Amino acid sequence: MSSFAIALSGLTADSAALDVVGNNLANLNTTGYKNSTVSFYDLLQSSVAGGTTQIGGGVSEPQTERVFTQGSIQSTGGNFDGAINGNGFFVVQNPSGNTLYTRAGNFQLNASGDLVTATGQFVQGWSAQNGVVNTSGAIGNITIPSNALQTPSATKNVALSVNLNAAGVVGQPSGTFSTTVQAVDSLGVSHTLTFNFTEASAGNWSYEVDIPGQDLTSGTAGTPSPIATGSLTFDANGNLTTTPAQVALSATGLSDGASDMNINWNLATQNGTGTPLISQYAATSAVSAATQDGVPASQVTQVSIANGGAITAQFSNGNQLVIGQIALASVSNPGSLIAVGQNNYEVGADTATPVIGVPNSGTLGTVEGGSLEASTVDIATEFTNLIVYQNSYQANAKVISTLNQVTQNLLQIQT
């Protein structure tokens, strides 16, 4: 009897649907998991009387579809956690060299310093080359230096925002002022530069810039060595009129063996071409800001994924440097992707070519650092489906039980 086959197809379909529900519930806490839905399609067994009488053949094998909706973003504080907010997939590569895609951003570092997924796939993106991240080039494994040393950069420019007291008295403490700036040489050693200002007459101040004598091979320990001298003039409104607005500071023969220091002291903004930084008003002499562009050598203290998918290194001197960038892939028909386990997908026969780009560009979403995307499984929906499919399974089982009873009755009549 075909009725057995019809009811059996229902049992088979409901069993498959229950498997999908069970799999969804099993991945309730899986990072970046996308829930699946089940679709049923009927079968036509025969059509008689010109199509006016159609006899169903049951239900076909159910079709499953992955629903790529946005999961909630949960803050974790993990240095290498990243959540995609919007469209896109992280691009990863397995040890065999196959490109895969995932929404799970719970990354970590392997023994070689490569950024990898929790199951060992290599995260793809761009690593810095000579301190520059070129996102126009090809993507590859992201390698993060461990305890890397930031190369020192010698000071080339210093600037002071200073007011010199116009009410100061020549020869009195009010007619003098000193401040210091830490300058860095080519070896990363810091040197204290002392800027001394002395009022010579109304509207005229002399200056002397000193370096500790022990810092120079020609100097005397405990005695400052001058590296620049000169004078500053101001108009009746307290504005600096000295030109040029850039003073050369030169420290030669450093005791530590570093290259000679050649520094520009900018008396105005924009490297001496803009607004004067030194004024003379009737207020206590004081410095409001001091800058220098040297960078001492420093160690990496922390590496983390920042918002936008940039990988930043924090150094012991407080500096922060971008050392890599995570790539994202846009897939216009993500439902065609094939799940291969471990939170990964591969392209299917109908998958449009993924477009690789930087987060928050084009149609790509952004990456939120220190966060993970939660599973999209809704427990209430799944429990409801569980009840529906269970009832359907029981109903089909009842049909088979009834058909069996009818068959037994028929056999009894024949005997």
Secondary structure, DSSP 4 states (H G I P E B T S, - for coil): -HHHHHHHHHHHHHHHHHHHHHHHHHTTT-TT---EEEE--EEEEEEEGGGTEEEEEEE---EEEE--PPPPEEE---TTBEEEESS-EEEEE-TT--EEEES--B-EE-TTSBEE-TTSPEEEEEE-BTTB--TTS--EE-B--SSPEEPPB---EEEEEEEEETT--TTSGGGEEEEEEEEE-TTS-EEEEEEEEEEEETTEEEEEEEE-GGGBTTSBTTB-EEEEEEEEEB-TTSBB--SSSEEEEEE-SBTT-PPPEEEEEESBHHHHTSSBSEEEESS--EEEEEEE--B--EEEEEEEEPTTSEEEEEETTS-EEEEEEE-EEE-S-GGG-EEEETTEEE--TTPPPPEEE-TTSTT--EEEETEEEPP---HHHHHHHHHHHHHHHHHHHHHHHHHHHHHHHHHHHH-
